[in-house]
Amino acid sequence: MLRCAQMLLGEVLLRRHIGRDFEWKEGVPPTGDYERILRMFLDEKTALYSIHQIAQMGVSEGKTIYPLPFHQVIKKLAVFDSWSGIAVHVALDNILVLNDVRTIATLAPPKDAIKLITEEKNVDESYMTLVNESVASDDQKCDWRPLLLLVPLRLGLTSINRCYLPAIENFFKLDSCVGIIGGRPNHALYFIGIAGEKLVYLDPHYCRPSIIEKYGNTRCLEDGFVSLESEDIPPSVPIKDEGLDDTTFHCKMLLHMDYDQVDPSLALAFFCESADAFEKLSRDLRQDVFPSSEPPLFEQLETRPKYLPPFEPYTGVKAKIEMKEFDDMCAPNYVIDDGFEVLEETEDPLTDLTEEALQS
């Protein structure tokens, strides 16, 4: 699941900085923004979207997790990427609230946002002093931040219900579609298209050559606090004069899976570069995707239902947190018992009467 999320983030960053028309050319060394994006995914602590950073945010390697907890990790990591400036919104309970999306997409990061580069050269999120307020001030408003929208769903019991097939086909036709994170139990995949009843995917479980020994640890980062606003280059492995071999980041063939074999627990991903793109996505969902299945893939509402708590956009944390707490939430046997009262064992008078009657 971790590698699938890296694939998704890689696609989003390519669209954000390069555009949809990007084509990989084998043998041509990467340069410019493309090289910067690749270096953000190196398996080093200094790379913002590395496995190390994802694990530090609360998800341990070797664990299969469902989309919702992991998407919260994506949302937390994106706060550190001042270069991309992407806003991440995770729709809950199969409901997409349009006003909530507009709120998070027009909320600029706080001006006092800082990050700490520790001696281990990794971004320690527990030292962030970002403000987490539900009401933004005027100076925090912006026109629109590029938006990554994630919609976790469960579309069946043991496999995806066939009634959703037309809707999934129309989903992949959307301009804002950036794929699906799903797969099978203990085998996460990144779906990027559909042909008939076969979903086309990329599989992160194939071993690929590592380039860390050749390109990693290029130089040490300076310790101390650095303002996010002064960062022109994303917090990642610094660019080195030597060219980067990007062959290991690409594959020459695609794989496919039958629709009926896909696990029903998945997450739809959308990327909206502008406010107009989001409004177009909303119309396309309402006119093309939702009518394709009964019931629809999920609900789309203009305002938040009254039974839901007020929306609080995530802009970071304002106090040190224990990452173990978040890690426990991702564990398969984690149980949330908040709100339940443990009753003490008492004697049942009816049971006592029954025992006396039997003895007599």
N, C-alpha and C positions, 0 to 999 in steps of 0.2 A: 504493500500500500504506500510506503514511503517513496519508493522510486516512481510509482504512478503519479503521485502528487508532484514530484519533480518534473515529470514529463508535462503535466498540465501547466505548471508554472512556467516552464520553458516556452511552451506555445504562447502563453499570455504575454511574456516579455518580448518575444519575437514580434507579435502584433503591436505591442506598445511602442517599441523603439524602431522597428524596421518596416513592418507592414505585412499584409497578407500575401504579397507577391514574392516573398523571399523564396529562393530556390537554392538548395545546397549543391555545390559543385565540388566533387571529389578531387583532391589534389591541390585545391586552391587554399592557401593558409587563411584562416579567419582574421579579420581586422575590424577595427572600430567598435561599434556597439555590439556587433555579433560576438566578437571575442570577449568583450566585457560580460555579456550574458553567459557565455560558456564558463567563464572563470567563477561565476557566482554559484556554480553547481559542482565544483571540484570537491573531492572527499577530503576536505581540510576544515579545521575549525574556523579559519579565517573567511571561508566562503559562506555567504549569508544563507543560501538555500541548500547547504550541504546536509548530509545525513546527521552530522554532529549537531548542527543547530536544531534540526527537527527533533532529534532525540532529547536535546536539552530543554525543549519547550514542553516535554512531558510524554513523548511517545518513544518507547524503547524499541530497539531493533529486535527482530525475531517474533514480534507479536502481530497477530492479525487483528485489525481494528476496523470498525465500521465507519462510514463516512463522517458522521456528525462529530465525534471527538477530534478526528484528524483535521477537519475543516476549521475547527477552532484554533488549531496550531497554525494553519496557514494564515489565518486572520491575525494572529499574534506576531508572526514573522514579518508580515507585510509592513508593519508599523516601522520597522527598521530601514526599509528600502526607500530612502528619500530620493534616490535617483529616479525610480519608476513612479513613485507617488500613487500607487494603486490602492484603491479602497476595496475592501473585501466584505461582502455581506452574505451571511448564511441564513437562508429561509428555514424556519422551524415549523413543525406540525403540518407539513404539506400546504402551507399558506405563504404566498408571496404578497407582502404588503408594499404597495408602490410608494407610499409616503415614507416608509422606513428606508427604502432604498434611496430615495431622493435625499433624505436627511444625511445618511452616511456618505453619499457621493459628493455632497456639497459642504462637508465638514472638513476643514483643513486641519492638519496636525497642529497641536498647540505650539506656540512660539518657544516655550521653555523646554521643548523636547530635547533630551540629551541621551547619549549612549556612552557606555563605558567599555573601553578596550582593555581587558585585563592582561596580566602577564602571560596567561596562556593563549593570548591572542584570539579570544572568542568574544562575541557580543553577549554580555550577561544581562538578560532581560529582567532579572530580579532587582537590578539597580536603577531601572527606569523611573523617572519622575514625571511621567506623562499624566495629565489630568484626565480623569474619567468622569465626565459630567454628562447628564442627559440633555441639558440645555446649553447650546453653544452661544458664545458671545459674538458680537458683530465682527470682530477682527479674526474670528475663526472660520468665517464663511468664505467659500470660494465658488466659482462658477460651476465647475464639475471636475471631479477626479476620475481617471480611468477606473472602471468598475469591474471587478471579478465577482460574479454572482453564482453562488452554489446552492443547489436545491437538493438536499438528501431526501430520498424516497424509498419506500418499500412497495413494490408493485406486484406482490403475490405472496404465496405461502412458501413454496419450495422452489419455484421458478417464476419468471415473469409471466403474468397473465397475458394470453394471446390478444385480448381486447386492446392492449396498449401498443401493439405492433405498428398500426398506422400512425399513431402519435409519435412514436420513436423515429419513424421514417421522416416525418415532417420536422421533427426536432433537428435532425442533421442537415436539413435544408436551410435553416436559419443562418443569417449572416453573422449573428452574435454567438453561434454555437462554437464551443471549444472542446467538445467531447464529453465523455462519460467516464467516471471512475467507478469501476465495479469488478466483475469477474466471477470467480467461483470461490467457495469456502477455502481458505488458506492459499488462495492463488489470485491475487489482485491483478487487474488488467486495465489498460487505458484504451477505451474504445474511441475511434476517430471517424468512423463512417459505417454505412450499412449498404448492403447489396442484396436485394430480395429479403430473405430471412436469415442472412448471415451478417453478423457484426464484425467489422474489420477492427483489429486492435494491435497495439504494441505491447510486447511482453517484457517486463523488466527482469525476468528471472534467468535470462541468458547471460552467461558470464562474458564480460567485455574486457579488453586490455585496459589496465590502469595507466594513467599518465601522471600520477602524483610524484613518483620518484624522479621524473624528468622535469616537471614543471612546478611542483609544489614547493612550499617553503622558500619562495624567492627572496624575501627579505622580511625583517621584523617590522611590526607596526609600532608606532609610537604609543606609549601608554598615556592615560589621562582622559579627561572629558573632552569631547569634540561636539560642537553644535551641529545638529542635523542640517540646519539651513546652509552651512558653509561647505557641505559635502557635495562635490561635483561628481565624484566617482562612488559607486555603491560600495559598502563595506564588504569587500571580498578580497581574494588573493590579488595583490597588485600586479599590474600588467608588466611583463618582462619583455626585453627587447627580442628575445628568441621567440620564433613563431610557435603557435599552438597547433598540434595535430588534432583535428576535430573528427577524425574517422570513427573513433570509439563512441561518439555521440549519435551516430546515425546507423541505419540498417538499410539493406538493399532489397528487403522483401517484407511483405505484410502478411499477417496471419488472420484467420477468420474463425468464428465460432457460431454455431447454430443458436438462433434466438432462444430456443427452449432450454439451452444449457446454461444460460446466464443466471446468476444468483439474483433474486429480486431486490436485494439491498444494494442500492447504487446511488450515485449523485450526478445530477445534470450540472453542467458548467457553462456559463455564458460570460462573454467579455464585451463590455460596452465602452467604447472609447470616448463617447460624447453623450450629452443629454439627449440629442436627437436620436442617436443609436438606441438608447434605452427606451424612448417612447415608441420607436419603430418595433423593438422587440416586444413591448407590451401589446401593441396592435397585432403583430404576427401570431403571438401566443393565443390571443383572444379569437382571431379569425381563422387560423389554420391548424394550430396544434390542439387546442382544447376540444374543438368539435370532432376531432378525429377518433376519439375514444369515449366510451361511456362506462364508468365515470372518467372525467378528465385526469390527466397526469397529476395535477395539483390545482389548488385554488389561487386565484389572483384577485386581491381586494385593493381598493383605492385607499382605504383607511384601516387602522388597526381595530379589530373587534373589541368590544367592551370587556369581554371576559379575559382578555390577555393583559398582562402587566404593561405598564408604559415602556416604550422603546428607549433603551439606553445605548447609544452608539459606542462602540469600543474604540478608544484612542490610545490605549496603553494601560499601564497600572501605576498607581500612585504610592505603592508601598511594596516592600520586599515580600515575595510570595515563595512558598515552598513548592518546588516543582514536583515533589513526590505526591502531593495531593492531586495534581492533574494526572500524574501517571497512574494513580490508583483508579481513576475514573475510566481509564482505557482498558483496565484488566477485565478479562471475561467474567470473573467471579465477583466483580465489584457490585455492591448492593447499596443503594441510597435509601436509608431508613428515616430520613428527616420527616417529621410530621407524624410518625407513628409512635404510639404510646405503648410501652411494655407493661403489661398488667401482671400484678403479683398473683401467684397461685393461691386460691382460696378454696375453702371447703364448700362443696355443693350440697345444700340441705336436702335436695331430692335424692341425691346419691346416698346420704346418710339414712334417710327413711327406708330406702330400698334394702340396704344392708341389714337394718334392724328387722324388717319384715322377714327376710330370709333366715335370720338367726332364730326367730321365734317359730 
